[in-house]
């Protein structure tokens, strides 16, 4: 027996009979880098959640969305099993390699709206590009309200106390 034949044989676990082993071919199937095989799609809602959370992290952002959407959101948040909507005030258009975002925010009184908008834009772009790999081509920000210190949040009073 040649050395190559002996290397291609294995012994039965009970200690006896040698059995030939099929040599495995070392050829790569499909060709190319495995990371490039197939397509990844990211839903609009995924980008909206990432952008919404990143915008809320910015100092000076009081809330997201218009007054009406915040009112409905406050009601939904009080329903058992309901949760805060991370996508409130965010609209995304997602393509294969790029995305564009529209955000509607409420800022705290006394902050520089320009500075808050710049910080929101930077934070959202960094988070979306890092997590999705998409190029963010624009982030449009609409400031729909200013939260005054003496204003109460637009949350309805609970019916059960």
C-alpha positions as CSV (number, residue, x, y, z in Angstrom):
1,X,0.0,0.0,0.0
2,X,1.2,3.5,-0.8
3,X,1.4,6.3,1.8
4,X,-1.4,8.1,0.0
5,X,-3.7,5.1,0.2
6,X,-3.0,4.6,3.9
7,X,-3.9,8.3,4.5
8,X,-7.2,7.8,2.8
9,X,-8.3,4.9,5.0
10,X,-9.9,5.0,8.4
11,X,-10.3,2.4,11.2
12,X,-13.6,1.2,12.4
13,X,-14.3,2.4,16.0
14,X,-14.6,-1.2,17.2
15,X,-10.9,-1.6,16.2
16,X,-10.9,-3.6,13.1
17,X,-11.7,-3.2,9.5
18,X,-10.2,-0.5,7.5
19,X,-12.6,1.4,5.2
20,X,-11.7,3.6,2.3
21,X,-12.6,7.3,2.7
22,X,-13.7,9.4,-0.2
23,X,-11.3,12.2,-0.8
24,X,-13.1,15.6,-0.5
25,X,-12.5,18.0,-3.2
26,X,-11.2,21.3,-2.1
27,X,-13.0,23.3,-4.8
28,X,-15.0,26.3,-3.9
29,X,-18.6,26.2,-5.0
30,X,-20.3,29.3,-6.4
31,X,-17.1,31.2,-6.8
32,X,-16.2,34.6,-5.3
33,X,-16.4,35.9,-1.9
34,X,-19.3,34.5,0.2
35,X,-20.2,38.0,1.4
36,X,-21.1,38.9,-2.2
37,X,-23.4,36.0,-2.8
38,X,-27.0,37.1,-2.5
39,X,-28.8,40.3,-1.7
40,X,-29.6,42.0,1.5
41,X,-32.7,44.3,1.6
42,X,-33.5,46.6,4.5
43,X,-37.1,47.6,5.1
44,X,-38.1,51.3,5.4
45,X,-39.3,50.6,9.0
46,X,-35.8,49.4,10.1
47,X,-34.2,52.6,8.9
48,X,-37.0,54.6,10.5
49,X,-36.5,53.0,13.9
50,X,-32.7,53.5,13.8
51,X,-33.2,57.2,12.7
52,X,-35.9,57.8,15.3
53,X,-33.8,56.4,18.2
54,X,-30.7,58.4,17.0
55,X,-32.7,61.6,16.8
56,X,-34.2,61.2,20.3
57,X,-30.6,60.8,21.7
58,X,-29.8,64.4,20.8
59,X,-30.0,67.0,23.6
60,X,-32.7,69.6,22.9
61,X,-35.0,67.1,21.1
62,X,-38.2,67.0,23.2
63,X,-40.3,64.7,21.1
64,X,-40.8,63.4,17.6
65,X,-43.7,63.9,15.3
66,X,-46.5,66.4,14.9
67,X,-48.9,67.3,17.7
68,X,-51.6,65.0,16.4
69,X,-49.3,62.0,16.0
70,X,-47.9,62.6,19.5
71,X,-51.5,62.7,20.9
72,X,-52.4,59.4,19.3
73,X,-49.0,58.0,20.4
74,X,-49.7,59.0,24.0
75,X,-53.0,57.2,23.9
76,X,-51.4,54.1,22.3
77,X,-48.6,54.1,25.0
78,X,-51.2,53.9,27.8
79,X,-52.9,50.8,26.3
80,X,-51.7,47.6,28.0
81,X,-49.2,46.0,25.7
82,X,-48.6,49.2,23.8
83,X,-45.2,50.6,23.4
84,X,-43.6,53.8,22.4
85,X,-43.3,54.1,18.6
86,X,-39.7,54.5,17.7
87,X,-40.7,55.5,14.2
88,X,-43.0,58.4,15.2
89,X,-42.0,61.5,13.2
90,X,-39.7,59.6,10.8
91,X,-40.3,58.7,7.2
92,X,-37.6,56.9,5.2
93,X,-37.3,56.1,1.5
94,X,-34.9,53.2,1.1
95,X,-33.2,52.1,-2.1
96,X,-30.7,49.4,-2.8
97,X,-27.6,51.4,-1.7
98,X,-29.0,54.8,-0.5
99,X,-31.7,56.2,1.8
100,X,-33.3,59.6,2.4
101,X,-35.0,60.6,5.6
102,X,-37.6,63.1,6.7
103,X,-37.9,63.9,10.4
104,X,-40.4,66.0,12.3
105,X,-39.2,67.1,15.7
106,X,-40.2,69.2,18.7
107,X,-37.4,71.1,20.4
108,X,-37.0,72.3,23.9
109,X,-37.5,76.1,24.4
110,X,-34.2,78.0,24.7
111,X,-32.0,75.7,22.5
112,X,-30.6,76.8,19.2
113,X,-32.8,75.1,16.6
114,X,-30.0,75.2,14.0
115,X,-27.6,73.5,16.4
116,X,-30.1,70.8,17.4
117,X,-31.0,70.2,13.7
118,X,-27.2,69.8,12.8
119,X,-26.7,67.5,15.8
120,X,-29.7,65.4,14.8
121,X,-28.6,65.2,11.2
122,X,-25.1,64.1,12.2
123,X,-26.3,61.5,14.8
124,X,-28.9,60.0,12.4
125,X,-26.5,59.8,9.5
126,X,-23.8,58.1,11.6
127,X,-26.2,55.6,13.1
128,X,-28.0,54.7,9.9
129,X,-24.8,54.4,7.8
130,X,-23.0,52.4,10.5
131,X,-25.9,49.9,11.1
132,X,-27.2,49.5,7.6
133,X,-24.3,50.3,5.3
134,X,-26.6,52.5,3.3
135,X,-25.5,55.9,2.1
136,X,-27.7,58.6,3.6
137,X,-28.2,61.2,0.9
138,X,-30.3,63.6,2.8
139,X,-31.9,64.2,6.2
140,X,-34.7,66.8,6.0
141,X,-35.8,68.1,9.4
142,X,-39.0,69.9,10.1
143,X,-39.4,71.5,13.5
144,X,-43.1,71.4,14.2
145,X,-43.2,72.8,17.8
146,X,-41.2,74.2,20.7
147,X,-41.8,72.7,24.1
148,X,-42.2,75.6,26.6
149,X,-41.1,74.9,30.2
150,X,-44.6,75.6,31.7
151,X,-46.4,73.4,29.1
152,X,-47.6,70.0,30.1
153,X,-46.9,67.1,27.9
154,X,-49.8,66.3,25.6
155,X,-50.7,63.1,27.4
156,X,-54.3,62.4,28.4
157,X,-55.2,61.9,32.0
158,X,-55.5,58.3,32.9
159,X,-59.1,57.2,33.4
160,X,-58.3,54.8,36.1
161,X,-56.5,56.1,39.2
